């Protein structure tokens, strides 16, 4: 049978009859044509089977790849969820450590302040007692006063290690502002040795002579009075009658 659907085998009625039946040559030719048609059909069928088998293999391979990708995607999602959970746990732990650190720092600060209260009180008592005995002025070895007047003290030059007590301060922001003012004067190694009951003791180092009190009078965030300038130790009293807004500055 041809591809167009027309039979290639001669019809039985088309065979010419011979003396004893149909002609053998025509019958053999028809049988050969029939066998060829059968072989062609079988060939086409085998090709179709091969193509079908190839397509089936491709489908199976694609299904295997899809299954593998699905498993990998599921594993990636699980790893992502575990990473998020681990990150959340780390964040919570960091918050706990920060809370503990702040609490420890507060306890250390309070302990230091309590320990400094007695020293500060004794220092203040000694300064007041010294001030009561002639406003802190005493004779030196050559008879000159150790401490000078407030105007002279403003022009006094200071160099090297200086310890300065100042107060009363309203809060730490005023102390920070005062430290910034000292730093702008060229001081190095500035440190707060103690801070209690509103009074702070600050140590600083000057490599070059500087009119410390006069410069602070211009740059400090508040007004102050000079109580003591002797023995490389300064005691300043903040003017508590100044404008509250100036205190906040």
VENWO-V223217 format. One record per residue. N is the residue number from 0. SS is DSSP state (H for helix, E for strand, C for the rest). Layout:
N:SS, N:SS
This chain:
0:C, 1:C, 2:C, 3:C, 4:C, 5:C, 6:C, 7:C, 8:C, 9:C, 10:C, 11:H, 12:H, 13:H, 14:C, 15:C, 16:E, 17:E, 18:C, 19:C, 20:E, 21:E, 22:C, 23:H, 24:H, 25:H, 26:H, 27:H, 28:H, 29:H, 30:H, 31:H, 32:H, 33:H, 34:H, 35:H, 36:H, 37:H, 38:H, 39:H, 40:H, 41:H, 42:H, 43:H, 44:H, 45:H, 46:H, 47:H, 48:H, 49:H, 50:H, 51:H, 52:H, 53:H, 54:H, 55:H, 56:H, 57:H, 58:H, 59:H, 60:H, 61:H, 62:H, 63:H, 64:H, 65:H, 66:H, 67:H, 68:H, 69:H, 70:H, 71:H, 72:H, 73:H, 74:H, 75:H, 76:H, 77:H, 78:H, 79:H, 80:H, 81:H, 82:H, 83:H, 84:H, 85:H, 86:H, 87:H, 88:H, 89:H, 90:H, 91:H, 92:H, 93:H, 94:H, 95:H, 96:H, 97:H, 98:H, 99:H, 100:H, 101:H, 102:H, 103:H, 104:H, 105:H, 106:H, 107:H, 108:H, 109:H, 110:H, 111:H, 112:H, 113:H, 114:H, 115:H, 116:H, 117:H, 118:H, 119:H, 120:H, 121:H, 122:H, 123:H, 124:H, 125:H, 126:H, 127:H, 128:H, 129:H, 130:H, 131:H, 132:C, 133:C, 134:C, 135:C, 136:C, 137:C, 138:E, 139:C, 140:C, 141:C, 142:C, 143:C, 144:E, 145:C, 146:C, 147:C, 148:C, 149:H, 150:H, 151:H, 152:H, 153:H, 154:C, 155:C, 156:C, 157:E, 158:E, 159:E, 160:E, 161:E, 162:E, 163:E, 164:E, 165:E, 166:E, 167:C, 168:C, 169:C, 170:C, 171:H, 172:H, 173:H, 174:H, 175:H, 176:H, 177:H, 178:H, 179:H, 180:H, 181:H, 182:H, 183:H, 184:C, 185:C, 186:C, 187:E, 188:E, 189:E, 190:E, 191:E, 192:E, 193:E, 194:E, 195:E, 196:C, 197:C, 198:E, 199:E, 200:E, 201:E, 202:E, 203:E, 204:E, 205:E, 206:E, 207:E, 208:E, 209:E, 210:C, 211:H, 212:H, 213:H, 214:H, 215:H, 216:H, 217:H, 218:H, 219:C, 220:C, 221:C, 222:C, 223:E, 224:E, 225:E, 226:E, 227:E, 228:C, 229:C, 230:C, 231:C, 232:E, 233:E, 234:E, 235:E, 236:E, 237:E, 238:C, 239:C, 240:C, 241:C, 242:C, 243:H, 244:H, 245:H, 246:H, 247:H, 248:C
